[in-house]
């Protein structure tokens, strides 16, 4: 269990289930419907905006109004925080692209990793590093 990631908050007295770190998927809250497979572009701040190419899967810690232009290029969005009414969820619905938010571990994804975002179930399947 040395390599597991502990949750940031634990509610109650019952410990949360331990997720296998070798699992090749992330689970979050689906907030904009659709399916999309593409390459990841991890954006940590404004300095990373230029690396998002048309059709990339935008991976962000959160979003605010200044990040909206990135959604025009994205094929899907994965956010490590947020909910149904968060900025990233609302903008993804406006652009009609799949979105999964509150996906713990999303920011640990590497650029150019191929993922499939399922905006119906909240699953993000992490594929091997083969190209599309």
PEKATA-V132807 format. One record per backbone hydrogen bond with DSSP energy under -1.0 kcal/mol. NH is the residue of the N-H (numbers start at 1). CO is the residue of the C=O. If there is no record, write none. Layout:
BEGIN
((NH CO) (NH CO))
END
This chain:
BEGIN
((4 1) (23 20) (26 124) (28 122) (29 101) (31 99) (32 99) (36 117) (38 115) (40 113) (41 57) (43 59) (48 45) (49 46) (51 48) (52 49) (55 73) (56 53) (57 39) (58 76) (59 41) (60 78) (67 64) (68 65) (70 67) (71 68) (73 70) (74 70) (75 56) (77 98) (78 58) (79 100) (80 60) (86 83) (90 86) (91 87) (92 88) (93 89) (94 90) (95 91) (97 92) (99 32) (100 77) (101 29) (103 79) (104 102) (106 103) (108 105) (109 106) (112 40) (113 110) (115 38) (116 125) (117 36) (118 123) (119 34) (122 118) (124 26) (125 116) (126 24) (127 114))
END
